[in-house]
Structure formats: C-alpha cells, structure tokens
Amino acid sequence: MHTAAVRRLTKDEHLSAEFATTWPQYDLDQKTRTLLAYAKKLTEEPSMIEDSDVEALRAAGWDEQGIYEATALISFFNFSGRMEAASGLPMDEIPGEARFPEASPGKPTVSVRA
C-alpha cells in the first residue's frame, strides 16, 4: 500500500519501494523535498521533531491542514508498517484471507468527509 500511495501521489507508475531511501537523488520541488525530509525525521526520530520542522513546512508552502494531514498519514503508515513487521506480513501486501471490504484487491476505496 505504501508504494502504491507514492505512485498515485507522484503520478509515476515506475516508482518502486526503493524511492523511500533514494528520494534525495530525485529532482523534486522544494515543497515535496521539505515534506519528505519531515517524513523521514518523523519516521526515524519522532522524539526529535521540533517547532522548526513544522516551520520549515510552512515556509515551503504547506498550510495547517496540509501539515496535519501529512503528519496523520505519515504516522498511520509508520503504524501499519510496524504492524506488518511485527506480524510477519509481507510489506505492501494484504493477506488473501482478509475480510475487510476496503482491503479487497480491485475494490475502490471510499473517502468520507465530514
């Protein structure tokens, strides 16, 4: 799911899971580069996040809602990645016996806004 999300966001169907570690080598705009640096720090050193990290996002053009949503998504993907690792599930795969309708291969996801 992580790699598929990156492909959708970048509209680049050729990106692999390797992008997570090689993104600094890509020609990215400053807004994206700042977000990825924040995601890396939040993932690898969450206790080291400071106000200056959020200020850097604002300076790069992220608004409060975007920062909140990015932080929520980064946190969720970190949580789900750790669940995959702890349970022995293969990365980016949903078990065939999963009974969640939203996890069924080929089914569209549903977005609900309040």
Buried (B, 14 or more C-beta within 10 A) or exposed (E): BBBEEBBEEBEEEEBEEEBBEEBEEEEBEEBBBBBBBBBBBBBEEEEEEEEEBBEBBEEBEBEEEBBEEBBEEBBEBBEBBEEBEEEEBEEEEBEEEEEEEEEEEEEEEEEEEE
